C-alpha cells in the first residue's frame, strides 16, 4: 500500500474541525446536540471521523455542562497533528501501512478519508467563502488578525486600494474608480477592512465592507489578490 502524505491527512483533520465549528449556532460554541444534527448530513468515513474527533475534543476539555469552543477545537487540531499523526511518520517520508496500524482510531479514520478523497481526485473544501454563508458566518470561523475603519487613504497600499474599489462595485457604486470616489460613495465615508486567517489551514483573507443605506456590502479577497473570492450583498455572500 503506497505511503500517504501527512499534509493530506492534516487537511482532512482540518476539514473535520471546520465541520464541527460550523455546527455551532454562530456563537463559536458547539454543543453535543449541534454536532449530532451536523452528523445527520454526513456519511461513511467522514461521519465517523467528525463524530470521533468531536468526542476526543469534548473529552479533553470536559466540564459539566460545558460546550466546546473554537479555542478547544484549535488546540485539539494542533495536538492531533503532532501526537496522532506526525509522530508515527518515523522516517518523515509519508505514512506507511505499518505506521498507520499503530495510530489511534482518529488518526486511522483521517488516513482512510484522505486516501478515499485522493483516489476520487476530490479535495476537502478549502477555507474560502462558501455558498449559503453570511459574512458574519465567515468571520465566525476565522481568526480576526486585524480590523480597521478607514476614512482617508492614509495607510492604504496599492493592493488594498484595488480591493476597496472592487468591493464598491458589489453595490450600486459602479462609477467608483478612485479611493476618493470610494470614500464619497459609502455611508459616512467609512470603509471597514478586516484581515482574517483560517485557524486550521492558515489561509488568509481580506474583507472589505461598508454601509449602503441600511445594508452591508463589500467583498472578500484572498490575501494579496484583487479578484474577489466573494461579494457581500446585504450581509450575504455571493460567490
N, C-alpha and C positions, 0 to 999 in steps of 0.2 A: 504494500500500500504506500503510495507516494507521501512524502512529508507535506505538511501544510504550514504556511507561514503564520507566525504569531500575529502579525498585523491583521490578517483576515479574521482570525479568531477574536482579536480585540475589537474589531469593527462590529462583529455580531453581538458581542457583550455590550458595547456602547449602545447599539440599537435597542437591545432589551431594556437597558436603563432608560432610554428615551421613551420607550413604550410605557414603562412603569410611571415615570414622571408625567407623561401625557394623560394618565388615567386620573390625575387629580382634578378637582373641581375648579382649577385656576388659581388656587391659593398656595400652590407649591408644597402641599402636604397630602400624602397619599394614604388612604385607609385601605384595610383589607377588602372591604365591600367594593371599593372603586376598582381595585385590581381584579377582583372576581368578575366584575362586569366587563372589564377590558379583555380578560381571558376568553370570554364567550365569543369574541370576534377573531380569535386566533385558532390555528390548527397545528397538529403534529408536533414536530420538534421545537418549533418556535414557541408554541403554547407551553410546552414542558419547561423550556429554558426560562421564560419570563416568570412562570409560577415558582420554579425552584429558586431563581435568583431573588425574587421578592421575599421568599421565605428566609433566605440567607440574610438579606438586609434587615428584615424585621426581627430576626433572632439576635443579630449583632447589636441592635440598638433598642432592644425590648425594654419598655417600661409600661406598667399597667396603664391602659387607656391611651397610650401614645400613638402617634401616626408617624410614618416615615417621611422625612423631609428631603428636600433637594440636596442638602449637605450630606445627609446619611447616604444617599444614592451615590454621590460623587466619591465619598470615602470608600464605599463598598466596591465601586468600579476600580479604583486605584489599587485596593488590596487584592482584588481578584486577578488583575493583570499581573501583579508581582508574584503572588503566592499560589494562585490556582493555575496559572498559565506559564509565565516566563521561567519559573524555577524548574519546570520539567523539561525545558529545552536545554539539555545538558551541554550539547555541542554548539548551541546558538546557530543552528543551521536549519531551523524549522522543526516541527513536532513530528516525530516518527510514531509508528504504531505502538512500539513498546513504551515510549514515553507517555503517550496518551492513555495507555492502560493504567498508569499509576495516578492519573488525575482524579480529582473529585468529580461527583456527578455533574455539578455545574460546569466545570471545565470540559468534561466529555460532551455534554449537550452543546456547548458553544462550538466545539470542534465539529461535531456532527452537522450542525446547521451551516457552518462555514463551508463544509465540503459539499453539502447539498446546493447551496447558493452558487458555489464555484462551478459545480457540474452543470447547473442550469444556466450558467452565464448571467446570473442575477446578483446584483449588489444590494446590500441593505440600504434603505432610504438614507440620504445624506442629511446633513444638519440644516439645509436651507429651508426657505419658506415652503409650506405645504398647503395643498388645496384644502379649503374649508377653515383655515385658521383665521383668526383676527390678529391685528398687530399686537394686541395685548397677550394673546396666546404665545406668539413668537417671543416676545420679551420674557414671558414667564419661564420658558425653557432655556433661556440664555443667561449668561452671566454678564451683567452690565459693567463694563470696564470704565466707561466714562460717559458723562451726559452734560451737554452744554447748550444753552439757548443763545443763539447769535442774533444780534440786532444791527450789526455792521459787518463789513467784510474783514475786519481785523482778525487774524488768526486762521483765515480760510486759505488753504493751498489750492493749487490748480485742479487737483483731482476732486477735492470736496466741492469746489466751485461748479464743476461739471455735474457732480451728483446732485447738488442743490437745484440747478437749472432743470435737469432731467426730472427731478421729483416734482417740480412745479407743473410740469406738463401732464402729470397724472390727474390734475384738477382741470379747471377751465382756463388755466393761465398759459395757453399755448403761445402767447406772444412774448413770454419771458425769454430773453436772450442773454441777459447780464445779471450779475448779482444785484445791481441797483434795481433792475426790473423786479427781481425776486422779492426783495425787501419791501418794495412798494406794493406788490400784489397781495402778499399774505396778510392775514389778520394781525393787527397790532405790530406789523413789521418784525415778527419773531419767528425764527426757524430753529427747531429742536434737532440736535444731532446726537445720536447715541452710538457708541462703539460697543459691540456685543461679541461675546465669544461663546461658542458651544462648549459646555464644560466637559464633554466626553471626547469629542473629536478634535477640539482645539480650533475648529474653523471660525473665522472672524468675519463680522458683517458690520456695515454702517447703515443705520436707519435715519432717514431724514424725514421729518414730518412737520406739519404746520396746520393752522386753522384756516378753514374756508367756510365762512358762515358758522354754523353750529357743528360742523363736521371736521373730521381729521383726514387729511390727505398727505401723500408723500410717496416714498419708495424705499426699498431695501436693496442694498448692493453688497456683493462680496467685497471684502476689503481690497482696495486698490483698483477696483473696476468701476467703470462709469456706465455700463449697461445694466439696467436694473434687474434684480432677481425676482422682484415682485413689486407691484404697485400697491399703495394704500388708498383705498377708496371708501370714504365714510367709515373708517376703522376696520374694514375687511381687507383681506389680501387678495390681489388679483394676479395670478401667475401668467 
